[in-house]
Amino acid sequence: MSVSLAKPGQYLTFKLKTEFYGVAIENVREINRVGEITPVPKTPHFIKGVMNLRGKIIPVVNLRERFGLTAESYTRDTCIIVIDTPNNQIGLIVDSVKEVVTLESKHIEASPSLGESKATDFITGMGKYDEKVIILVDIVSVFTDGQLVNLEKLTQSKAEAA
């Protein structure tokens, strides 16, 4: 039997397509509307570029594309969730931000085995809230160590050019 890695606590919920996701609130710095994003050449397709966040250059990732979903046009509900990683901040484009929910242990289950485990390692559990299933993710582990290093380099080179 697999054990949930997700811990009880508060989660910011957001939508990609029709699915609800939850990220531990302690990883979230802020939520912004989609503003000006400067594209950077030769980056993976899911990296949309960088943005200036009060004088700090941060990379922006389309989470839909990072999760292998098709990209969609931005709507008025589209948001950028700014998260803290060990070395930097990253902006994550999501379809919409919903609410902050509190999940107790009894509302969190281990994620079912869904094929190749490496592909879904970032899923820490399944939350049950108001008849909905919330896919709980460790948002930092969505990116490999190499991708995090490359995102950090991206912001440094863009900041030096400014």
C-alpha positions as CSV (number, residue, x, y, z in Angstrom):
1,M,0.0,0.0,0.0
2,S,1.4,3.4,-0.9
3,V,1.6,6.2,1.6
4,S,0.6,9.8,0.8
5,L,3.5,12.2,0.9
6,A,1.1,15.2,1.2
7,K,0.9,16.6,4.7
8,P,-2.3,18.0,6.3
9,G,-2.5,21.8,6.0
10,Q,-3.5,24.6,3.7
11,Y,-3.3,24.3,-0.1
12,L,-3.8,26.9,-2.8
13,T,-6.1,25.3,-5.4
14,F,-5.9,26.1,-9.1
15,K,-7.3,24.6,-12.3
16,L,-5.6,23.3,-15.4
17,K,-8.2,22.3,-18.0
18,T,-10.9,20.7,-15.9
19,E,-8.7,19.3,-13.1
20,F,-8.1,20.8,-9.7
21,Y,-4.6,20.9,-8.3
22,G,-3.3,21.9,-4.9
23,V,0.0,23.3,-3.8
24,A,1.1,23.8,-0.2
25,I,0.5,27.4,0.7
26,E,4.0,27.8,2.2
27,N,5.5,27.5,-1.3
28,V,3.3,30.3,-2.7
29,R,4.8,33.8,-2.7
30,E,2.0,35.7,-4.5
31,I,-0.6,35.5,-7.3
32,N,-0.5,37.9,-10.2
33,R,-2.4,38.6,-13.4
34,V,-0.6,37.6,-16.6
35,G,1.4,40.7,-17.6
36,E,4.3,41.3,-19.9
37,I,6.5,38.2,-20.4
38,T,9.7,38.5,-22.4
39,P,10.4,35.4,-24.5
40,V,13.9,34.0,-24.2
41,P,15.3,32.0,-27.2
42,K,16.4,28.4,-27.1
43,T,14.4,27.5,-23.9
44,P,12.1,24.5,-23.5
45,H,8.6,25.0,-25.0
46,F,7.0,25.2,-21.6
47,I,9.2,28.2,-20.5
48,K,7.3,31.3,-21.7
49,G,10.1,33.7,-20.8
50,V,10.9,36.0,-17.9
51,M,9.0,38.7,-16.2
52,N,10.0,41.7,-14.1
53,L,8.5,41.3,-10.6
54,R,9.2,44.5,-8.7
55,G,12.7,44.7,-10.1
56,K,13.5,41.0,-9.9
57,I,13.7,39.0,-13.1
58,I,11.9,35.6,-12.7
59,P,11.3,32.8,-15.2
60,V,7.7,32.0,-16.2
61,V,6.5,28.5,-17.0
62,N,3.2,27.5,-18.5
63,L,2.2,24.7,-16.2
64,R,-0.3,23.3,-18.7
65,E,2.6,22.6,-21.1
66,R,4.9,21.4,-18.4
67,F,2.3,18.8,-17.5
68,G,2.0,17.7,-21.1
69,L,-1.4,19.4,-21.7
70,T,-2.2,21.5,-24.8
71,A,-1.6,25.2,-24.4
72,E,-4.7,27.5,-24.5
73,S,-5.1,31.2,-25.0
74,Y,-5.0,33.2,-21.8
75,T,-8.4,34.4,-20.4
76,R,-9.2,36.9,-17.8
77,D,-9.0,34.1,-15.2
78,T,-5.5,33.1,-16.2
79,C,-3.0,33.8,-13.4
80,I,0.6,33.5,-12.5
81,I,1.4,31.8,-9.2
82,V,4.8,32.9,-8.0
83,I,6.4,30.2,-5.9
84,D,9.6,30.0,-3.9
85,T,12.2,27.4,-4.9
86,P,15.4,26.7,-2.9
87,N,17.4,29.2,-5.1
88,N,14.9,31.4,-6.8
89,Q,11.3,32.3,-7.5
90,I,9.3,30.9,-10.5
91,G,6.1,32.1,-12.1
92,L,3.6,29.4,-13.0
93,I,0.8,30.2,-15.5
94,V,-2.4,28.4,-14.5
95,D,-5.9,28.6,-16.0
96,S,-7.4,30.0,-12.8
97,V,-6.8,30.2,-9.1
98,K,-9.7,28.9,-7.0
99,E,-9.3,29.1,-3.2
100,V,-7.2,28.1,-0.2
101,V,-8.5,24.9,1.4
102,T,-7.5,23.2,4.6
103,L,-7.1,19.4,4.3
104,E,-6.9,17.1,7.3
105,S,-5.2,13.7,7.2
106,K,-8.5,12.0,6.6
107,H,-9.1,14.0,3.4
108,I,-5.7,13.0,1.9
109,E,-5.0,9.7,0.2
110,A,-2.0,8.4,-1.5
111,S,-1.9,8.9,-5.3
112,P,-2.8,5.7,-7.2
113,S,-0.1,4.0,-9.3
114,L,-0.4,5.7,-12.7
115,G,2.2,4.1,-14.8
116,E,5.8,5.4,-15.0
117,S,6.5,6.6,-11.5
118,K,9.2,9.1,-12.5
119,A,6.7,11.0,-14.6
120,T,4.3,11.5,-11.7
121,D,6.8,11.8,-8.8
122,F,5.6,15.4,-8.2
123,I,2.1,14.2,-7.2
124,T,2.2,13.8,-3.5
125,G,-1.4,12.7,-2.9
126,M,-5.1,13.2,-3.7
127,G,-7.2,15.5,-1.6
128,K,-10.9,15.2,-1.2
129,Y,-12.8,18.5,-0.7
130,D,-16.4,19.3,-1.4
131,E,-17.0,16.3,-3.6
132,K,-13.9,17.3,-5.7
133,V,-10.6,15.5,-6.1
134,I,-7.6,17.8,-5.8
135,I,-4.3,16.5,-7.2
136,L,-1.8,17.6,-4.6
137,V,1.6,18.5,-6.1
138,D,5.1,19.3,-4.8
139,I,5.4,22.2,-7.1
140,V,9.2,22.4,-6.8
141,S,9.8,18.8,-7.8
142,V,7.8,19.4,-11.0
143,F,11.1,20.6,-12.3
144,T,14.3,18.4,-12.4
145,D,17.4,19.8,-10.6
146,G,18.8,20.5,-14.1
147,Q,15.7,22.5,-15.1
148,L,15.9,24.5,-11.8
149,V,19.6,25.3,-12.5
150,N,18.7,26.4,-16.1
151,L,15.8,28.6,-14.8
152,E,18.2,30.2,-12.4
153,K,20.8,30.8,-15.1
154,L,18.0,32.2,-17.3
155,T,17.1,34.9,-14.8
156,Q,20.8,35.8,-14.1
157,S,21.7,36.3,-17.7
158,K,18.5,38.3,-18.3
159,A,19.2,40.5,-15.3
160,E,22.8,41.1,-16.3
161,A,21.6,42.2,-19.8
162,A,19.1,44.7,-18.3
